[in-house]
């Protein structure tokens, strides 16, 4: 915590993981569109010491207030999803993979 991250998401799950975290923390301005944008963002951030200091100061609180750290909401959403899956399975609805 406290270290700003710039990311350039790719096609794989692993390469898109930071995209999800940064989006949930409200830091979409550090998500690059491509490699050139990545370099531009990183250089701009490194050269803007007041902005960098503000990001470092606010990161812990931003993360704590983000959906990533809202355990109660995550649990409620997960339970609702599991209930939906169970009801569909119990009703005999087939999954996309063809199983019951």
PLY file of the C-alpha trace (Angstrom):
ply
format ascii 1.0
element vertex 100
property float x
property float y
property float z
element edge 99
property int vertex1
property int vertex2
end_header
0.00 0.00 0.00
1.12 3.49 -0.70
2.83 2.72 -4.00
0.93 4.06 -7.03
0.62 1.57 -9.89
0.36 2.20 -13.61
-0.93 -0.72 -15.65
-1.47 -1.68 -19.25
-3.97 -4.54 -19.31
-3.54 -7.26 -21.90
-5.62 -10.22 -23.02
-5.00 -12.66 -20.15
-6.68 -12.75 -16.75
-3.37 -12.16 -15.00
-2.59 -9.12 -17.10
-6.03 -7.63 -16.40
-5.97 -8.18 -12.64
-4.52 -4.74 -11.87
-7.17 -3.16 -14.12
-9.86 -4.52 -11.82
-8.14 -3.40 -8.63
-7.35 0.08 -9.93
-10.88 0.53 -11.25
-12.41 -0.51 -7.93
-10.12 1.87 -6.06
-11.13 4.74 -8.36
-7.71 5.04 -9.98
-8.69 4.68 -13.63
-6.35 7.53 -14.56
-3.43 5.13 -14.05
-4.73 2.55 -16.55
-2.99 2.85 -19.92
-4.67 2.19 -23.26
-1.50 0.82 -24.84
2.27 0.64 -24.33
2.90 4.19 -25.48
0.22 5.47 -23.11
1.78 3.38 -20.32
5.13 5.10 -20.75
3.46 8.51 -20.98
1.46 7.92 -17.77
4.46 6.59 -15.85
6.72 9.46 -16.90
4.03 12.06 -16.14
3.38 10.59 -12.70
7.09 10.34 -11.87
7.54 13.97 -12.88
4.60 15.32 -10.89
5.81 15.06 -7.30
2.79 16.82 -5.69
0.39 14.43 -7.49
2.56 11.46 -6.58
2.63 12.54 -2.94
-1.16 12.97 -2.90
-1.66 9.52 -4.41
0.66 7.98 -1.84
-1.15 9.80 0.96
-4.63 8.76 -0.21
-4.09 5.20 -1.44
-4.69 3.39 1.84
-7.99 5.19 2.45
-9.11 4.82 -1.16
-8.49 1.09 -1.01
-10.23 0.74 2.37
-13.34 2.51 1.01
-13.38 0.53 -2.24
-15.58 -2.48 -3.04
-12.42 -4.61 -2.74
-12.50 -4.20 1.05
-16.27 -4.34 1.55
-16.45 -7.88 2.95
-20.10 -7.66 3.94
-21.24 -6.62 0.46
-19.02 -9.23 -1.18
-20.49 -11.94 1.05
-24.06 -10.77 0.37
-23.45 -10.68 -3.40
-21.75 -14.09 -3.35
-24.58 -15.67 -1.35
-27.17 -14.22 -3.72
-25.25 -15.64 -6.67
-25.00 -19.07 -5.04
-28.76 -19.06 -4.32
-29.44 -18.23 -7.98
-27.14 -21.02 -9.17
-28.74 -23.50 -6.77
-32.28 -22.56 -7.82
-31.41 -22.94 -11.49
-29.72 -26.29 -10.86
-32.67 -27.52 -8.76
-35.08 -26.45 -11.51
-33.11 -28.53 -14.01
-31.77 -25.63 -16.05
-28.75 -26.56 -18.12
-25.52 -24.60 -17.89
-23.62 -23.11 -20.83
-21.29 -26.12 -20.65
-24.18 -28.51 -21.26
-24.28 -30.00 -17.76
-27.16 -29.90 -15.42
0 1
1 2
2 3
3 4
4 5
5 6
6 7
7 8
8 9
9 10
10 11
11 12
12 13
13 14
14 15
15 16
16 17
17 18
18 19
19 20
20 21
21 22
22 23
23 24
24 25
25 26
26 27
27 28
28 29
29 30
30 31
31 32
32 33
33 34
34 35
35 36
36 37
37 38
38 39
39 40
40 41
41 42
42 43
43 44
44 45
45 46
46 47
47 48
48 49
49 50
50 51
51 52
52 53
53 54
54 55
55 56
56 57
57 58
58 59
59 60
60 61
61 62
62 63
63 64
64 65
65 66
66 67
67 68
68 69
69 70
70 71
71 72
72 73
73 74
74 75
75 76
76 77
77 78
78 79
79 80
80 81
81 82
82 83
83 84
84 85
85 86
86 87
87 88
88 89
89 90
90 91
91 92
92 93
93 94
94 95
95 96
96 97
97 98
98 99
